Amino acid sequence: MQLRSRYRSSSPVIGLTPLIDVVFILLVFFMLASSFLDWRGYEMSVTVQDKSTAGKSDTSPAIVRIDGSGAITLNGDSTPLDKLAARITHDHAGAPVHLQPVNGAKLQSLVHVMDVLGRDGIKNVDLIEE
């Protein structure tokens, strides 16, 4: 009678081929699912400064105020967003543009105005505090 030894080690053999196949499939999936294009980039510099430290220049700046309700005023006159860039280029050509959020303006409204100004070619934009 032959008895099997308890201490005889028989390790199971694990094949690496299925593991390599799974890693390869995941690699192909993530390569196809990701996008490497910068599809919304444009150059726009924004500086933040206090109203009291704003420098004096020859041309008066265009002060755009955005309030909590999303209303936009250009130097005190109410202006719709689609006409804002045209009025700035017509009335204040070459002047700096100061964006001023007032009365709890939402950040999204401010970013939207900056986006519209940047798309219309207005680059000299400052963000000033109230």
trRosetta pair geometry for C-beta under 8 A, 3 or more apart (Angstrom, degrees):
i j d omega theta_ij theta_ji phi_ij phi_ji
4 8 6.8 -94 177 23 86 134
5 8 4.4 103 79 -30 103 102
15 18 6.2 78 97 7 104 93
15 19 7.8 177 110 2 62 94
16 19 5.2 -61 -158 44 56 116
16 20 5.8 57 146 -24 83 104
17 20 5.8 -55 -145 37 30 109
17 21 6.4 34 155 -21 63 106
18 21 5.4 -53 -147 35 35 116
18 22 6.4 36 156 -20 67 103
19 22 5.9 -53 -150 34 31 109
19 23 6.5 28 153 -15 64 106
20 23 5.8 -54 -146 38 33 111
20 24 6.2 35 154 -20 65 108
21 24 5.7 -57 -148 37 29 112
21 25 6.4 28 155 -18 64 106
22 25 5.8 -54 -147 36 31 110
22 26 6.4 30 154 -17 65 105
23 26 5.8 -54 -148 38 31 111
23 27 6.3 36 152 -22 64 106
24 27 5.6 -52 -147 34 31 115
24 28 6.5 29 155 -16 64 104
25 28 5.9 -54 -148 38 31 109
25 29 6.3 35 152 -22 64 107
26 29 5.5 -53 -145 35 32 114
26 30 6.4 23 160 -12 67 106
27 30 6.3 -59 -146 40 27 102
27 31 6.3 27 156 -19 63 109
28 31 5.7 -56 -146 37 30 112
28 32 6.4 21 159 -12 65 109
29 32 6.2 -66 -151 41 27 103
29 33 5.9 14 159 -14 66 118
30 33 5.7 -58 -130 43 32 107
30 34 6.0 22 171 -17 67 113
31 34 6.7 -63 -140 34 20 101
35 39 7.8 -8 141 -23 134 123
38 41 4.4 8 150 -14 116 129
42 118 5.6 134 106 149 130 121
42 119 7.0 121 45 -84 176 62
43 123 7.8 6 112 -125 89 114
44 114 6.9 133 140 169 152 99
44 117 8.0 108 -139 95 138 91
44 118 4.1 -51 -80 -115 142 128
44 123 6.5 -145 -127 -131 67 68
44 125 6.8 0 -177 36 104 128
45 123 7.0 43 32 179 85 88
45 125 7.6 158 83 52 55 82
46 114 6.7 -10 -83 -141 137 137
46 125 5.7 -35 -105 98 78 100
46 126 7.1 137 -160 -123 62 28
46 127 5.6 39 177 -16 108 110
47 126 5.3 -32 67 -122 85 82
47 127 7.0 -169 89 28 36 77
48 126 7.4 144 -99 -173 23 75
48 127 4.7 -31 -101 77 73 103
48 128 7.5 154 -157 -90 56 30
48 129 7.5 55 -176 -39 96 90
49 53 5.4 -119 179 83 105 107
49 54 6.0 127 113 -81 127 69
49 126 6.0 -29 25 -173 106 125
49 127 7.7 131 20 75 59 55
49 128 5.9 -31 74 -104 71 79
50 53 4.7 71 62 15 92 103
50 54 7.5 -130 93 -33 49 75
50 128 7.0 80 -162 -154 14 83
50 129 5.7 -28 -117 39 60 111
51 54 5.9 -29 -160 -11 37 116
51 100 7.8 42 -82 -110 112 127
51 128 5.2 88 -76 174 72 125
51 129 6.5 -110 -22 69 88 67
51 130 7.5 9 -30 -165 132 14
54 61 7.5 -82 176 1 136 153
54 98 7.1 -9 -120 -97 144 141
54 126 7.6 131 -118 117 104 159
54 128 6.6 -12 -68 -106 123 136
57 61 7.4 86 44 -52 119 88
57 95 7.7 156 93 -138 133 74
57 96 7.0 110 23 2 154 113
59 92 7.0 125 162 -159 120 78
59 94 6.1 127 -3 98 170 94
59 95 4.1 -129 128 -94 124 94
59 96 7.9 143 87 9 105 68
60 92 7.4 -92 84 -123 74 107
60 95 6.3 -7 81 -138 42 144
61 92 7.4 56 -172 -164 29 139
61 95 5.4 173 -116 164 39 106
61 96 4.6 -34 -118 75 107 85
61 97 6.7 165 -174 -97 93 18
61 98 5.0 60 141 -12 137 107
61 126 7.9 -37 -155 36 147 122
62 74 6.2 -19 -173 -161 100 98
62 75 6.4 -82 -146 -41 60 104
62 88 5.0 98 168 -129 176 95
62 91 7.3 112 -98 91 117 102
62 92 4.0 -179 -56 56 113 172
62 95 5.6 117 -18 98 86 121
62 96 7.4 -158 29 99 73 41
62 97 4.8 -22 68 -112 104 72
62 98 7.0 176 84 24 49 69
63 74 7.4 141 76 -159 51 46
63 75 5.5 103 48 -83 86 60
63 98 4.8 -17 -111 68 68 108
63 100 6.2 2 -172 3 93 125
64 72 6.4 -12 -171 -167 96 98
64 73 7.2 162 -153 81 48 48
64 74 5.6 -15 -101 -101 74 70
64 84 6.9 58 -123 -162 132 125
64 88 7.8 -32 -61 -81 120 126
64 97 6.3 13 -4 -176 115 98
64 98 6.9 173 25 84 70 52
64 99 5.2 -25 72 -107 104 61
64 100 6.9 160 82 23 49 74
64 113 6.7 176 140 171 140 142
65 72 7.2 156 80 -154 51 47
65 73 4.7 -7 55 56 100 99
65 100 4.9 -30 -103 76 72 100
65 101 7.7 134 -158 -109 60 15
65 102 5.2 -2 -167 5 109 123
66 70 7.1 -18 -168 -143 93 33
66 71 7.5 163 -149 80 49 44
66 72 5.6 -13 -99 -101 75 75
66 99 6.9 2 -2 -169 112 92
66 100 7.4 166 20 83 70 47
66 101 5.3 -33 69 -109 96 64
66 102 7.1 152 72 25 42 72
66 105 4.5 89 109 -139 91 146
66 109 5.3 170 173 127 134 117
66 110 5.7 178 66 -84 155 71
66 113 6.0 -135 -72 -18 140 153
67 70 7.3 -53 74 14 67 17
67 71 5.1 -1 42 54 108 91
67 73 7.9 42 -18 -1 103 104
67 101 7.9 136 -98 -165 25 57
67 102 5.2 -36 -98 80 73 88
67 103 4.4 11 -152 55 94 120
67 104 7.7 37 -179 59 64 62
67 105 5.7 -136 -166 -80 13 93
68 102 7.9 -90 -25 103 74 55
68 103 4.6 -97 -12 119 103 90
68 104 4.0 27 -90 80 121 90
68 105 5.6 -117 -75 -79 45 41
68 106 7.0 90 -144 -26 54 76
69 103 8.0 -12 -3 106 78 127
70 105 7.9 122 -83 -141 39 83
70 106 7.2 -14 -76 29 82 112
70 109 5.0 -148 -116 -114 77 137
71 78 6.5 -46 -177 -132 108 102
72 78 7.3 105 81 -156 54 58
72 79 5.5 -66 106 71 99 80
72 80 7.3 95 55 -142 116 14
72 81 5.8 108 9 -75 152 73
72 84 6.2 -44 135 -86 147 132
72 113 6.6 153 -108 -103 132 130
73 76 5.8 -4 167 -137 124 10
73 77 6.2 150 -160 69 81 29
73 78 5.5 -47 -100 -90 80 46
73 79 6.5 118 -133 13 28 86
74 77 5.6 -30 66 64 76 88
74 79 4.5 20 0 -5 110 144
74 84 6.4 165 -59 -137 128 82
74 87 5.9 132 76 109 171 136
74 88 6.9 -132 -139 -71 138 83
74 91 8.0 114 142 62 133 142
79 83 5.9 -127 -174 86 92 100
79 84 5.2 112 129 -92 125 75
79 87 5.9 -103 -138 26 142 158
80 83 5.0 69 66 20 88 102
80 84 7.1 -128 97 -38 43 82
81 84 5.5 -30 -148 -9 37 122
81 112 7.5 -20 -146 131 150 108
81 113 6.7 -118 -129 -103 107 78
81 116 6.0 165 175 -25 101 176
82 116 7.9 -113 -97 -154 40 140
83 86 5.4 -64 -161 47 57 114
83 87 5.8 56 145 -24 85 107
84 87 6.0 -62 -151 37 27 106
84 88 6.4 24 156 -18 65 108
84 113 7.2 -47 102 -146 169 93
84 116 6.7 73 61 116 123 132
84 117 7.2 -66 113 -77 117 87
85 88 5.7 -54 -145 36 33 111
85 89 6.3 25 159 -12 67 107
85 116 6.3 -140 -38 143 119 92
85 117 5.8 171 -91 -112 101 56
85 120 3.6 31 -173 95 161 166
85 121 7.7 105 -172 44 127 74
85 122 5.9 -146 -134 -18 95 126
86 89 6.1 -58 -145 42 28 104
86 90 6.1 21 158 -14 65 114
86 120 7.8 -100 -49 -165 57 147
87 90 5.8 -61 -140 43 29 107
87 91 5.6 -3 174 8 70 117
88 91 6.8 -64 -124 52 20 88
88 92 5.2 -47 -161 54 60 107
88 95 8.0 -128 -171 63 84 99
88 97 6.1 9 -152 -95 141 123
88 117 7.5 13 38 -126 161 103
88 122 6.0 18 105 -100 141 147
89 92 7.6 -46 -73 64 11 64
89 93 5.9 46 -171 -95 50 79
89 120 7.5 -123 -32 146 129 115
89 121 7.7 44 -85 79 133 108
89 122 7.1 -126 -63 -76 92 103
90 93 7.2 -11 -143 -50 6 96
92 95 4.0 -74 177 42 96 128
92 97 7.4 120 109 -83 139 80
95 124 7.7 -163 116 92 32 136
96 124 4.7 -105 -116 143 66 115
96 125 7.7 161 -170 -92 75 20
96 126 6.0 24 168 -3 120 114
97 117 6.6 -159 105 -156 165 148
97 122 5.9 36 -9 166 149 128
97 124 6.1 123 14 95 81 74
97 125 4.9 -26 74 -108 108 67
97 126 7.0 168 86 24 52 70
98 126 5.0 -24 -109 72 66 102
98 127 7.8 134 -162 -110 60 13
98 128 4.9 2 -170 -2 110 124
99 110 6.5 110 160 -151 134 94
99 113 6.5 146 -126 104 127 130
99 114 6.8 -38 -60 -74 165 91
99 125 6.3 25 -17 -175 110 99
99 126 6.9 -173 21 89 74 46
99 127 5.1 -28 67 -108 103 64
99 128 7.0 158 71 21 46 71
100 127 7.9 146 -81 -163 42 52
100 128 5.1 -28 -88 71 91 94
100 129 7.6 67 -136 161 84 5
100 130 6.2 110 -176 -81 103 69
101 105 3.5 -132 -158 51 97 133
101 109 7.9 123 -117 83 105 107
101 110 5.4 -41 -73 -79 119 128
101 130 7.2 -84 83 -42 59 106
102 105 6.2 62 44 -30 36 112
102 130 5.5 118 -103 -97 77 129
105 109 5.7 -110 -179 71 94 128
105 110 6.0 94 132 -51 122 103
106 109 4.6 94 67 2 90 103
106 110 7.2 -160 96 -4 50 85
107 110 5.5 -56 -152 38 38 113
107 111 6.2 35 153 -17 70 106
108 111 5.8 -54 -143 39 32 109
108 112 6.2 36 154 -24 64 107
109 112 5.6 -54 -147 35 30 114
109 113 6.5 29 155 -17 64 103
110 113 5.9 -54 -150 35 31 108
110 114 6.4 29 152 -16 64 107
110 127 7.8 59 -176 -125 127 118
111 114 5.5 -54 -147 39 34 113
111 115 6.2 40 152 -25 66 105
112 115 5.5 -51 -147 33 31 115
112 116 6.5 30 154 -18 63 103
113 116 5.8 -53 -148 36 32 110
113 117 6.3 30 154 -16 65 107
114 117 5.8 -56 -145 40 31 109
114 118 6.1 30 156 -20 65 110
114 125 6.4 132 -131 150 86 159
115 118 5.8 -57 -145 38 27 110
115 119 6.4 25 157 -17 63 108
116 119 6.0 -56 -147 37 29 109
116 120 6.4 15 158 -8 63 112
117 120 6.0 -67 -147 44 29 103
117 122 4.3 -65 -179 65 90 121
117 125 5.9 109 117 -83 144 139
118 121 8.0 80 -180 -43 29 12
118 122 6.9 -87 -78 63 29 71
118 123 7.4 71 -123 -96 67 56
118 125 7.5 -71 -68 -4 81 149
122 125 6.4 84 128 -57 97 104
